[in-house]
Amino acid sequence: MPRKVLRSQSELYPFVVELNKTRVITREGKGLITKKTNEWIYVLLDKNNQTIKTSIYLVECMETA
């Protein structure tokens, strides 16, 4: 279950967000984070190569060795 982070907390993200590497799922579809601000991220969607601005997303799990 995703963890909710309040704006008042000093930690902006509860996980490491790497630009052009971290994949997310939004209401509009899956994509890649291209830019981030305090509470907004910009996601390049896979389905139509459109960039959207959103604050609601889930991070896809990636296996590490």
mmCIF file as Biopython writes it, N, C-alpha, C and O atoms, coordinates in Angstrom:
data_model
#
loop_
_atom_site.group_PDB
_atom_site.id
_atom_site.type_symbol
_atom_site.label_atom_id
_atom_site.label_alt_id
_atom_site.label_comp_id
_atom_site.label_asym_id
_atom_site.label_entity_id
_atom_site.label_seq_id
_atom_site.pdbx_PDB_ins_code
_atom_site.Cartn_x
_atom_site.Cartn_y
_atom_site.Cartn_z
_atom_site.occupancy
_atom_site.B_iso_or_equiv
_atom_site.auth_seq_id
_atom_site.auth_asym_id
_atom_site.pdbx_PDB_model_num
ATOM 1   N N  . MET A ? 1  ? 0.841  -1.178 0.000   1.0 0.0 1  A 1 
ATOM 2   C CA . MET A ? 1  ? 0.000  0.000  0.000   1.0 0.0 1  A 1 
ATOM 3   C C  . MET A ? 1  ? 0.887  1.243  0.000   1.0 0.0 1  A 1 
ATOM 4   O O  . MET A ? 1  ? 1.782  1.347  0.839   1.0 0.0 1  A 1 
ATOM 5   N N  . PRO A ? 2  ? 0.669  2.180  -0.908  1.0 0.0 2  A 1 
ATOM 6   C CA . PRO A ? 2  ? 1.471  3.403  -0.934  1.0 0.0 2  A 1 
ATOM 7   C C  . PRO A ? 2  ? 1.310  4.202  0.356   1.0 0.0 2  A 1 
ATOM 8   O O  . PRO A ? 2  ? 0.242  4.212  0.968   1.0 0.0 2  A 1 
ATOM 9   N N  . ARG A ? 3  ? 2.376  4.863  0.751   1.0 0.0 3  A 1 
ATOM 10  C CA . ARG A ? 3  ? 2.398  5.647  1.969   1.0 0.0 3  A 1 
ATOM 11  C C  . ARG A ? 3  ? 2.058  7.099  1.636   1.0 0.0 3  A 1 
ATOM 12  O O  . ARG A ? 3  ? 2.585  7.649  0.669   1.0 0.0 3  A 1 
ATOM 13  N N  . LYS A ? 4  ? 1.190  7.719  2.421   1.0 0.0 4  A 1 
ATOM 14  C CA . LYS A ? 4  ? 0.838  9.124  2.185   1.0 0.0 4  A 1 
ATOM 15  C C  . LYS A ? 4  ? 1.859  10.005 2.900   1.0 0.0 4  A 1 
ATOM 16  O O  . LYS A ? 4  ? 2.154  9.790  4.076   1.0 0.0 4  A 1 
ATOM 17  N N  . VAL A ? 5  ? 2.391  10.987 2.198   1.0 0.0 5  A 1 
ATOM 18  C CA . VAL A ? 5  ? 3.356  11.915 2.779   1.0 0.0 5  A 1 
ATOM 19  C C  . VAL A ? 5  ? 2.705  13.285 2.845   1.0 0.0 5  A 1 
ATOM 20  O O  . VAL A ? 5  ? 2.246  13.809 1.830   1.0 0.0 5  A 1 
ATOM 21  N N  . LEU A ? 6  ? 2.664  13.862 4.028   1.0 0.0 6  A 1 
ATOM 22  C CA . LEU A ? 6  ? 2.058  15.175 4.201   1.0 0.0 6  A 1 
ATOM 23  C C  . LEU A ? 6  ? 3.005  16.270 3.725   1.0 0.0 6  A 1 
ATOM 24  O O  . LEU A ? 6  ? 4.225  16.120 3.807   1.0 0.0 6  A 1 
ATOM 25  N N  . ARG A ? 7  ? 2.444  17.370 3.228   1.0 0.0 7  A 1 
ATOM 26  C CA . ARG A ? 7  ? 3.261  18.484 2.749   1.0 0.0 7  A 1 
ATOM 27  C C  . ARG A ? 7  ? 4.123  19.074 3.854   1.0 0.0 7  A 1 
ATOM 28  O O  . ARG A ? 7  ? 5.193  19.619 3.581   1.0 0.0 7  A 1 
ATOM 29  N N  . SER A ? 8  ? 3.670  18.971 5.104   1.0 0.0 8  A 1 
ATOM 30  C CA . SER A ? 8  ? 4.408  19.564 6.216   1.0 0.0 8  A 1 
ATOM 31  C C  . SER A ? 8  ? 5.677  18.784 6.557   1.0 0.0 8  A 1 
ATOM 32  O O  . SER A ? 8  ? 6.546  19.292 7.265   1.0 0.0 8  A 1 
ATOM 33  N N  . GLN A ? 9  ? 5.786  17.558 6.058   1.0 0.0 9  A 1 
ATOM 34  C CA . GLN A ? 9  ? 6.981  16.770 6.334   1.0 0.0 9  A 1 
ATOM 35  C C  . GLN A ? 9  ? 8.144  17.299 5.514   1.0 0.0 9  A 1 
ATOM 36  O O  . GLN A ? 9  ? 7.961  17.806 4.407   1.0 0.0 9  A 1 
ATOM 37  N N  . SER A ? 10 ? 9.337  17.175 6.065   1.0 0.0 10 A 1 
ATOM 38  C CA . SER A ? 10 ? 10.511 17.703 5.369   1.0 0.0 10 A 1 
ATOM 39  C C  . SER A ? 10 ? 10.896 16.847 4.173   1.0 0.0 10 A 1 
ATOM 40  O O  . SER A ? 10 ? 11.557 17.333 3.255   1.0 0.0 10 A 1 
ATOM 41  N N  . GLU A ? 11 ? 10.502 15.606 4.169   1.0 0.0 11 A 1 
ATOM 42  C CA . GLU A ? 11 ? 10.832 14.686 3.085   1.0 0.0 11 A 1 
ATOM 43  C C  . GLU A ? 11 ? 9.850  14.895 1.936   1.0 0.0 11 A 1 
ATOM 44  O O  . GLU A ? 11 ? 8.646  14.702 2.110   1.0 0.0 11 A 1 
ATOM 45  N N  . LEU A ? 12 ? 10.357 15.291 0.753   1.0 0.0 12 A 1 
ATOM 46  C CA . LEU A ? 12 ? 9.467  15.550 -0.375  1.0 0.0 12 A 1 
ATOM 47  C C  . LEU A ? 12 ? 8.920  14.273 -0.977  1.0 0.0 12 A 1 
ATOM 48  O O  . LEU A ? 12 ? 7.750  14.225 -1.359  1.0 0.0 12 A 1 
ATOM 49  N N  . TYR A ? 13 ? 9.745  13.229 -1.071  1.0 0.0 13 A 1 
ATOM 50  C CA . TYR A ? 13 ? 9.328  11.959 -1.647  1.0 0.0 13 A 1 
ATOM 51  C C  . TYR A ? 13 ? 9.712  10.841 -0.681  1.0 0.0 13 A 1 
ATOM 52  O O  . TYR A ? 13 ? 10.786 10.894 -0.082  1.0 0.0 13 A 1 
ATOM 53  N N  . PRO A ? 14 ? 8.863  9.835  -0.517  1.0 0.0 14 A 1 
ATOM 54  C CA . PRO A ? 14 ? 9.193  8.729  0.390   1.0 0.0 14 A 1 
ATOM 55  C C  . PRO A ? 14 ? 10.129 7.709  -0.264  1.0 0.0 14 A 1 
ATOM 56  O O  . PRO A ? 14 ? 10.360 6.640  0.301   1.0 0.0 14 A 1 
ATOM 57  N N  . PHE A ? 15 ? 10.664 8.021  -1.432  1.0 0.0 15 A 1 
ATOM 58  C CA . PHE A ? 15 ? 11.534 7.118  -2.173  1.0 0.0 15 A 1 
ATOM 59  C C  . PHE A ? 15 ? 12.396 7.950  -3.105  1.0 0.0 15 A 1 
ATOM 60  O O  . PHE A ? 15 ? 12.136 9.136  -3.309  1.0 0.0 15 A 1 
ATOM 61  N N  . VAL A ? 16 ? 13.407 7.337  -3.660  1.0 0.0 16 A 1 
ATOM 62  C CA . VAL A ? 16 ? 14.286 8.035  -4.590  1.0 0.0 16 A 1 
ATOM 63  C C  . VAL A ? 16 ? 13.607 8.135  -5.951  1.0 0.0 16 A 1 
ATOM 64  O O  . VAL A ? 16 ? 13.142 7.130  -6.488  1.0 0.0 16 A 1 
ATOM 65  N N  . VAL A ? 17 ? 13.548 9.340  -6.509  1.0 0.0 17 A 1 
ATOM 66  C CA . VAL A ? 17 ? 12.965 9.565  -7.829  1.0 0.0 17 A 1 
ATOM 67  C C  . VAL A ? 17 ? 14.089 10.001 -8.748  1.0 0.0 17 A 1 
ATOM 68  O O  . VAL A ? 17 ? 14.645 11.088 -8.586  1.0 0.0 17 A 1 
ATOM 69  N N  . GLU A ? 18 ? 14.425 9.158  -9.712  1.0 0.0 18 A 1 
ATOM 70  C CA . GLU A ? 18 ? 15.473 9.485  -10.673 1.0 0.0 18 A 1 
ATOM 71  C C  . GLU A ? 18 ? 14.819 9.910  -11.981 1.0 0.0 18 A 1 
ATOM 72  O O  . GLU A ? 18 ? 14.011 9.181  -12.556 1.0 0.0 18 A 1 
ATOM 73  N N  . LEU A ? 19 ? 15.185 11.105 -12.439 1.0 0.0 19 A 1 
ATOM 74  C CA . LEU A ? 19 ? 14.604 11.602 -13.684 1.0 0.0 19 A 1 
ATOM 75  C C  . LEU A ? 19 ? 15.027 10.724 -14.851 1.0 0.0 19 A 1 
ATOM 76  O O  . LEU A ? 19 ? 16.171 10.274 -14.920 1.0 0.0 19 A 1 
ATOM 77  N N  . ASN A ? 20 ? 14.103 10.487 -15.761 1.0 0.0 20 A 1 
ATOM 78  C CA . ASN A ? 20 ? 14.299 9.668  -16.961 1.0 0.0 20 A 1 
ATOM 79  C C  . ASN A ? 20 ? 14.639 8.213  -16.654 1.0 0.0 20 A 1 
ATOM 80  O O  . ASN A ? 20 ? 15.093 7.492  -17.542 1.0 0.0 20 A 1 
ATOM 81  N N  . LYS A ? 21 ? 14.427 7.763  -15.408 1.0 0.0 21 A 1 
ATOM 82  C CA . LYS A ? 21 ? 14.640 6.355  -15.052 1.0 0.0 21 A 1 
ATOM 83  C C  . LYS A ? 21 ? 13.456 5.771  -14.295 1.0 0.0 21 A 1 
ATOM 84  O O  . LYS A ? 21 ? 13.106 4.608  -14.496 1.0 0.0 21 A 1 
ATOM 85  N N  . THR A ? 22 ? 12.830 6.572  -13.417 1.0 0.0 22 A 1 
ATOM 86  C CA . THR A ? 22 ? 11.746 6.075  -12.579 1.0 0.0 22 A 1 
ATOM 87  C C  . THR A ? 22 ? 10.449 6.010  -13.376 1.0 0.0 22 A 1 
ATOM 88  O O  . THR A ? 22 ? 9.999  7.006  -13.942 1.0 0.0 22 A 1 
ATOM 89  N N  . ARG A ? 23 ? 9.854  4.809  -13.411 1.0 0.0 23 A 1 
ATOM 90  C CA . ARG A ? 23 ? 8.600  4.602  -14.134 1.0 0.0 23 A 1 
ATOM 91  C C  . ARG A ? 23 ? 7.449  4.683  -13.135 1.0 0.0 23 A 1 
ATOM 92  O O  . ARG A ? 23 ? 7.550  4.192  -12.011 1.0 0.0 23 A 1 
ATOM 93  N N  . VAL A ? 24 ? 6.357  5.309  -13.563 1.0 0.0 24 A 1 
ATOM 94  C CA . VAL A ? 24 ? 5.198  5.485  -12.698 1.0 0.0 24 A 1 
ATOM 95  C C  . VAL A ? 24 ? 3.919  5.117  -13.438 1.0 0.0 24 A 1 
ATOM 96  O O  . VAL A ? 24 ? 3.891  5.001  -14.663 1.0 0.0 24 A 1 
ATOM 97  N N  . ILE A ? 25 ? 2.866  4.939  -12.653 1.0 0.0 25 A 1 
ATOM 98  C CA . ILE A ? 25 ? 1.534  4.697  -13.195 1.0 0.0 25 A 1 
ATOM 99  C C  . ILE A ? 25 ? 0.648  5.846  -12.721 1.0 0.0 25 A 1 
ATOM 100 O O  . ILE A ? 25 ? 0.569  6.114  -11.522 1.0 0.0 25 A 1 
ATOM 101 N N  . THR A ? 26 ? -0.017 6.521  -13.650 1.0 0.0 26 A 1 
ATOM 102 C CA . THR A ? 26 ? -0.928 7.620  -13.319 1.0 0.0 26 A 1 
ATOM 103 C C  . THR A ? 26 ? -2.331 7.253  -13.786 1.0 0.0 26 A 1 
ATOM 104 O O  . THR A ? 26 ? -2.540 6.173  -14.338 1.0 0.0 26 A 1 
ATOM 105 N N  . ARG A ? 27 ? -3.283 8.140  -13.570 1.0 0.0 27 A 1 
ATOM 106 C CA . ARG A ? 27 ? -4.649 7.900  -14.056 1.0 0.0 27 A 1 
ATOM 107 C C  . ARG A ? 27 ? -4.697 7.868  -15.575 1.0 0.0 27 A 1 
ATOM 108 O O  . ARG A ? 27 ? -5.561 7.216  -16.160 1.0 0.0 27 A 1 
ATOM 109 N N  . GLU A ? 28 ? -3.763 8.577  -16.218 1.0 0.0 28 A 1 
ATOM 110 C CA . GLU A ? 28 ? -3.738 8.651  -17.682 1.0 0.0 28 A 1 
ATOM 111 C C  . GLU A ? 28 ? -2.968 7.507  -18.322 1.0 0.0 28 A 1 
ATOM 112 O O  . GLU A ? 28 ? -3.095 7.289  -19.527 1.0 0.0 28 A 1 
ATOM 113 N N  . GLY A ? 29 ? -2.171 6.769  -17.553 1.0 0.0 29 A 1 
ATOM 114 C CA . GLY A ? 29 ? -1.409 5.650  -18.087 1.0 0.0 29 A 1 
ATOM 115 C C  . GLY A ? 29 ? -0.018 5.556  -17.481 1.0 0.0 29 A 1 
ATOM 116 O O  . GLY A ? 29 ? 0.308  6.266  -16.530 1.0 0.0 29 A 1 
ATOM 117 N N  . LYS A ? 30 ? 0.803  4.665  -18.046 1.0 0.0 30 A 1 
ATOM 118 C CA . LYS A ? 30 ? 2.167  4.450  -17.556 1.0 0.0 30 A 1 
ATOM 119 C C  . LYS A ? 30 ? 3.131  5.386  -18.262 1.0 0.0 30 A 1 
ATOM 120 O O  . LYS A ? 30 ? 2.905  5.790  -19.403 1.0 0.0 30 A 1 
ATOM 121 N N  . GLY A ? 31 ? 4.224  5.729  -17.559 1.0 0.0 31 A 1 
ATOM 122 C CA . GLY A ? 31 ? 5.203  6.600  -18.184 1.0 0.0 31 A 1 
ATOM 123 C C  . GLY A ? 31 ? 6.460  6.765  -17.364 1.0 0.0 31 A 1 
ATOM 124 O O  . GLY A ? 31 ? 6.689  6.047  -16.391 1.0 0.0 31 A 1 
ATOM 125 N N  . LEU A ? 32 ? 7.271  7.725  -17.774 1.0 0.0 32 A 1 
ATOM 126 C CA . LEU A ? 32 ? 8.594  7.982  -17.218 1.0 0.0 32 A 1 
ATOM 127 C C  . LEU A ? 32 ? 8.625  9.399  -16.658 1.0 0.0 32 A 1 
ATOM 128 O O  . LEU A ? 32 ? 8.161  10.330 -17.316 1.0 0.0 32 A 1 
ATOM 129 N N  . ILE A ? 33 ? 9.169  9.580  -15.445 1.0 0.0 33 A 1 
ATOM 130 C CA . ILE A ? 33 ? 9.272  10.915 -14.858 1.0 0.0 33 A 1 
ATOM 131 C C  . ILE A ? 33 ? 10.357 11.691 -15.585 1.0 0.0 33 A 1 
ATOM 132 O O  . ILE A ? 33 ? 11.499 11.239 -15.672 1.0 0.0 33 A 1 
ATOM 133 N N  . THR A ? 34 ? 10.001 12.865 -16.111 1.0 0.0 34 A 1 
ATOM 134 C CA . THR A ? 34 ? 10.976 13.687 -16.830 1.0 0.0 34 A 1 
ATOM 135 C C  . THR A ? 34 ? 11.378 14.933 -16.053 1.0 0.0 34 A 1 
ATOM 136 O O  . THR A ? 34 ? 12.449 15.492 -16.285 1.0 0.0 34 A 1 
ATOM 137 N N  . LYS A ? 35 ? 10.517 15.375 -15.123 1.0 0.0 35 A 1 
ATOM 138 C CA . LYS A ? 35 ? 10.807 16.583 -14.347 1.0 0.0 35 A 1 
ATOM 139 C C  . LYS A ? 35 ? 10.027 16.497 -13.048 1.0 0.0 35 A 1 
ATOM 140 O O  . LYS A ? 35 ? 8.962  15.882 -13.008 1.0 0.0 35 A 1 
ATOM 141 N N  . LYS A ? 36 ? 10.544 17.110 -11.975 1.0 0.0 36 A 1 
ATOM 142 C CA . LYS A ? 36 ? 9.803  17.133 -10.720 1.0 0.0 36 A 1 
ATOM 143 C C  . LYS A ? 36 ? 9.950  18.486 -10.048 1.0 0.0 36 A 1 
ATOM 144 O O  . LYS A ? 36 ? 10.974 19.156 -10.182 1.0 0.0 36 A 1 
ATOM 145 N N  . THR A ? 37 ? 8.901  18.879 -9.315  1.0 0.0 37 A 1 
ATOM 146 C CA . THR A ? 37 ? 8.920  20.079 -8.495  1.0 0.0 37 A 1 
ATOM 147 C C  . THR A ? 37 ? 8.505  19.652 -7.096  1.0 0.0 37 A 1 
ATOM 148 O O  . THR A ? 37 ? 8.503  18.456 -6.807  1.0 0.0 37 A 1 
ATOM 149 N N  . ASN A ? 38 ? 8.155  20.583 -6.217  1.0 0.0 38 A 1 
ATOM 150 C CA . ASN A ? 38 ? 7.838  20.225 -4.833  1.0 0.0 38 A 1 
ATOM 151 C C  . ASN A ? 38 ? 6.810  19.114 -4.710  1.0 0.0 38 A 1 
ATOM 152 O O  . ASN A ? 38 ? 7.076  18.101 -4.062  1.0 0.0 38 A 1 
ATOM 153 N N  . GLU A ? 39 ? 5.651  19.279 -5.312  1.0 0.0 39 A 1 
ATOM 154 C CA . GLU A ? 39 ? 4.645  18.221 -5.206  1.0 0.0 39 A 1 
ATOM 155 C C  . GLU A ? 39 ? 4.186  17.702 -6.562  1.0 0.0 39 A 1 
ATOM 156 O O  . GLU A ? 39 ? 3.383  16.770 -6.618  1.0 0.0 39 A 1 
ATOM 157 N N  . TRP A ? 40 ? 4.666  18.274 -7.642  1.0 0.0 40 A 1 
ATOM 158 C CA . TRP A ? 40 ? 4.255  17.875 -8.982  1.0 0.0 40 A 1 
ATOM 159 C C  . TRP A ? 40 ? 5.366  17.119 -9.688  1.0 0.0 40 A 1 
ATOM 160 O O  . TRP A ? 40 ? 6.550  17.385 -9.479  1.0 0.0 40 A 1 
ATOM 161 N N  . ILE A ? 41 ? 4.969  16.174 -10.527 1.0 0.0 41 A 1 
ATOM 162 C CA . ILE A ? 41 ? 5.922  15.513 -11.421 1.0 0.0 41 A 1 
ATOM 163 C C  . ILE A ? 41 ? 5.393  15.641 -12.844 1.0 0.0 41 A 1 
ATOM 164 O O  . ILE A ? 41 ? 4.188  15.764 -13.063 1.0 0.0 41 A 1 
ATOM 165 N N  . TYR A ? 42 ? 6.291  15.611 -13.787 1.0 0.0 42 A 1 
ATOM 166 C CA . TYR A ? 42 ? 5.934  15.630 -15.203 1.0 0.0 42 A 1 
ATOM 167 C C  . TYR A ? 42 ? 6.264  14.255 -15.759 1.0 0.0 42 A 1 
ATOM 168 O O  . TYR A ? 42 ? 7.390  13.775 -15.626 1.0 0.0 42 A 1 
ATOM 169 N N  . VAL A ? 43 ? 5.273  13.621 -16.385 1.0 0.0 43 A 1 
ATOM 170 C CA . VAL A ? 43 ? 5.405  12.242 -16.847 1.0 0.0 43 A 1 
ATOM 171 C C  . VAL A ? 43 ? 5.233  12.185 -18.359 1.0 0.0 43 A 1 
ATOM 172 O O  . VAL A ? 43 ? 4.256  12.701 -18.901 1.0 0.0 43 A 1 
ATOM 173 N N  . LEU A ? 44 ? 6.190  11.553 -19.035 1.0 0.0 44 A 1 
ATOM 174 C CA . LEU A ? 44 ? 6.089  11.297 -20.470 1.0 0.0 44 A 1 
ATOM 175 C C  . LEU A ? 44 ? 5.376  9.963  -20.631 1.0 0.0 44 A 1 
ATOM 176 O O  . LEU A ? 44 ? 5.928  8.913  -20.301 1.0 0.0 44 A 1 
ATOM 177 N N  . LEU A ? 45 ? 4.144  10.005 -21.139 1.0 0.0 45 A 1 
ATOM 178 C CA . LEU A ? 45 ? 3.329  8.797  -21.256 1.0 0.0 45 A 1 
ATOM 179 C C  . LEU A ? 45 ? 3.827  7.898  -22.380 1.0 0.0 45 A 1 
ATOM 180 O O  . LEU A ? 45 ? 4.255  8.378  -23.430 1.0 0.0 45 A 1 
ATOM 181 N N  . ASP A ? 46 ? 3.765  6.578  -22.147 1.0 0.0 46 A 1 
ATOM 182 C CA . ASP A ? 46 ? 4.199  5.595  -23.142 1.0 0.0 46 A 1 
ATOM 183 C C  . ASP A ? 46 ? 3.256  5.541  -24.341 1.0 0.0 46 A 1 
ATOM 184 O O  . ASP A ? 46 ? 3.703  5.405  -25.480 1.0 0.0 46 A 1 
ATOM 185 N N  . LYS A ? 47 ? 1.947  5.648  -24.086 1.0 0.0 47 A 1 
ATOM 186 C CA . LYS A ? 47 ? 0.970  5.380  -25.144 1.0 0.0 47 A 1 
ATOM 187 C C  . LYS A ? 47 ? 0.922  6.437  -26.242 1.0 0.0 47 A 1 
ATOM 188 O O  . LYS A ? 47 ? 0.636  6.109  -27.393 1.0 0.0 47 A 1 
ATOM 189 N N  . ASN A ? 48 ? 1.199  7.712  -25.907 1.0 0.0 48 A 1 
ATOM 190 C CA . ASN A ? 48 ? 1.068  8.747  -26.935 1.0 0.0 48 A 1 
ATOM 191 C C  . ASN A ? 48 ? 2.188  9.793  -26.903 1.0 0.0 48 A 1 
ATOM 192 O O  . ASN A ? 48 ? 2.078  10.832 -27.554 1.0 0.0 48 A 1 
ATOM 193 N N  . ASN A ? 49 ? 3.251  9.530  -26.161 1.0 0.0 49 A 1 
ATOM 194 C CA . ASN A ? 49 ? 4.395  10.453 -26.049 1.0 0.0 49 A 1 
ATOM 195 C C  . ASN A ? 49 ? 3.980  11.859 -25.645 1.0 0.0 49 A 1 
ATOM 196 O O  . ASN A ? 49 ? 4.592  12.836 -26.077 1.0 0.0 49 A 1 
ATOM 197 N N  . GLN A ? 50 ? 2.957  11.968 -24.828 1.0 0.0 50 A 1 
ATOM 198 C CA . GLN A ? 50 ? 2.482  13.252 -24.327 1.0 0.0 50 A 1 
ATOM 199 C C  . GLN A ? 50 ? 2.993  13.437 -22.902 1.0 0.0 50 A 1 
ATOM 200 O O  . GLN A ? 50 ? 3.016  12.479 -22.130 1.0 0.0 50 A 1 
ATOM 201 N N  . THR A ? 51 ? 3.404  14.654 -22.539 1.0 0.0 51 A 1 
ATOM 202 C CA . THR A ? 51 ? 3.854  14.944 -21.179 1.0 0.0 51 A 1 
ATOM 203 C C  . THR A ? 51 ? 2.695  15.527 -20.388 1.0 0.0 51 A 1 
ATOM 204 O O  . THR A ? 51 ? 2.029  16.461 -20.834 1.0 0.0 51 A 1 
ATOM 205 N N  . ILE A ? 52 ? 2.460  14.958 -19.196 1.0 0.0 52 A 1 
ATOM 206 C CA . ILE A ? 52 ? 1.392  15.444 -18.326 1.0 0.0 52 A 1 
ATOM 207 C C  . ILE A ? 52 ? 1.987  15.886 -16.997 1.0 0.0 52 A 1 
ATOM 208 O O  . ILE A ? 52 ? 3.078  15.457 -16.622 1.0 0.0 52 A 1 
ATOM 209 N N  . LYS A ? 53 ? 1.260  16.749 -16.288 1.0 0.0 53 A 1 
ATOM 210 C CA . LYS A ? 53 ? 1.647  17.214 -14.960 1.0 0.0 53 A 1 
ATOM 211 C C  . LYS A ? 53 ? 0.683  16.571 -13.975 1.0 0.0 53 A 1 
ATOM 212 O O  . LYS A ? 53 ? -0.532 16.671 -14.148 1.0 0.0 53 A 1 
ATOM 213 N N  . THR A ? 54 ? 1.203  15.915 -12.950 1.0 0.0 54 A 1 
ATOM 214 C CA . THR A ? 54 ? 0.338  15.233 -11.998 1.0 0.0 54 A 1 
ATOM 215 C C  . THR A ? 54 ? 0.976  15.206 -10.618 1.0 0.0 54 A 1 
ATOM 216 O O  . THR A ? 54 ? 2.190  15.357 -10.480 1.0 0.0 54 A 1 
ATOM 217 N N  . SER A ? 55 ? 0.155  15.014 -9.612  1.0 0.0 55 A 1 
ATOM 218 C CA . SER A ? 55 ? 0.666  14.826 -8.258  1.0 0.0 55 A 1 
ATOM 219 C C  . SER A ? 55 ? 0.192  13.486 -7.702  1.0 0.0 55 A 1 
ATOM 220 O O  . SER A ? 55 ? 0.532  13.120 -6.577  1.0 0.0 55 A 1 
ATOM 221 N N  . ILE A ? 56 ? -0.592 12.756 -8.494  1.0 0.0 56 A 1 
ATOM 222 C CA . ILE A ? 56 ? -1.128 11.461 -8.066  1.0 0.0 56 A 1 
ATOM 223 C C  . ILE A ? 56 ? -0.522 10.375 -8.937  1.0 0.0 56 A 1 
ATOM 224 O O  . ILE A ? 56 ? -0.764 10.323 -10.143 1.0 0.0 56 A 1 
ATOM 225 N N  . TYR A ? 57 ? 0.273  9.500  -8.313  1.0 0.0 57 A 1 
ATOM 226 C CA . TYR A ? 57 ? 0.936  8.456  -9.088  1.0 0.0 57 A 1 
ATOM 227 C C  . TYR A ? 57 ? 1.407  7.333  -8.178  1.0 0.0 57 A 1 
ATOM 228 O O  . TYR A ? 57 ? 1.533  7.509  -6.966  1.0 0.0 57 A 1 
ATOM 229 N N  . LEU A ? 58 ? 1.663  6.188  -8.770  1.0 0.0 58 A 1 
ATOM 230 C CA . LEU A ? 58 ? 2.268  5.046  -8.088  1.0 0.0 58 A 1 
ATOM 231 C C  . LEU A ? 58 ? 3.581  4.739  -8.788  1.0 0.0 58 A 1 
ATOM 232 O O  . LEU A ? 58 ? 3.693  4.898  -10.003 1.0 0.0 58 A 1 
ATOM 233 N N  . VAL A ? 59 ? 4.564  4.304  -8.032  1.0 0.0 59 A 1 
ATOM 234 C CA . VAL A ? 59 ? 5.856  3.951  -8.610  1.0 0.0 59 A 1 
ATOM 235 C C  . VAL A ? 59 ? 5.853  2.469  -8.918  1.0 0.0 59 A 1 
ATOM 236 O O  . VAL A ? 59 ? 5.481  1.658  -8.070  1.0 0.0 59 A 1 
ATOM 237 N N  . GLU A ? 60 ? 6.269  2.102  -10.138 1.0 0.0 60 A 1 
ATOM 238 C CA . GLU A ? 60 ? 6.360  0.694  -10.499 1.0 0.0 60 A 1 
ATOM 239 C C  . GLU A ? 60 ? 7.515  0.061  -9.739  1.0 0.0 60 A 1 
ATOM 240 O O  . GLU A ? 60 ? 8.567  0.677  -9.574  1.0 0.0 60 A 1 
ATOM 241 N N  . CYS A ? 61 ? 7.322  -1.154 -9.283  1.0 0.0 61 A 1 
ATOM 242 C CA . CYS A ? 61 ? 8.388  -1.876 -8.585  1.0 0.0 61 A 1 
ATOM 243 C C  . CYS A ? 61 ? 9.429  -2.344 -9.587  1.0 0.0 61 A 1 
ATOM 244 O O  . CYS A ? 61 ? 9.097  -2.877 -10.646 1.0 0.0 61 A 1 
ATOM 245 N N  . MET A ? 62 ? 10.687 -2.139 -9.241  1.0 0.0 62 A 1 
ATOM 246 C CA . MET A ? 62 ? 11.776 -2.602 -10.088 1.0 0.0 62 A 1 
ATOM 247 C C  . MET A ? 62 ? 12.656 -3.520 -9.252  1.0 0.0 62 A 1 
ATOM 248 O O  . MET A ? 62 ? 13.003 -3.191 -8.118  1.0 0.0 62 A 1 
ATOM 249 N N  . GLU A ? 63 ? 13.012 -4.659 -9.806  1.0 0.0 63 A 1 
ATOM 250 C CA . GLU A ? 63 ? 13.875 -5.590 -9.091  1.0 0.0 63 A 1 
ATOM 251 C C  . GLU A ? 63 ? 15.316 -5.142 -9.216  1.0 0.0 63 A 1 
ATOM 252 O O  . GLU A ? 63 ? 15.753 -4.698 -10.278 1.0 0.0 63 A 1 
ATOM 253 N N  . THR A ? 64 ? 16.053 -5.264 -8.116  1.0 0.0 64 A 1 
ATOM 254 C CA . THR A ? 64 ? 17.477 -4.947 -8.143  1.0 0.0 64 A 1 
ATOM 255 C C  . THR A ? 64 ? 18.257 -6.179 -7.731  1.0 0.0 64 A 1 
ATOM 256 O O  . THR A ? 64 ? 17.791 -6.977 -6.918  1.0 0.0 64 A 1 
ATOM 257 N N  . ALA A ? 65 ? 19.436 -6.330 -8.291  1.0 0.0 65 A 1 
ATOM 258 C CA . ALA A ? 65 ? 20.249 -7.511 -7.983  1.0 0.0 65 A 1 
ATOM 259 C C  . ALA A ? 65 ? 21.049 -7.296 -6.729  1.0 0.0 65 A 1 
ATOM 260 O O  . ALA A ? 65 ? 21.793 -8.183 -6.312  1.0 0.0 65 A 1 
#
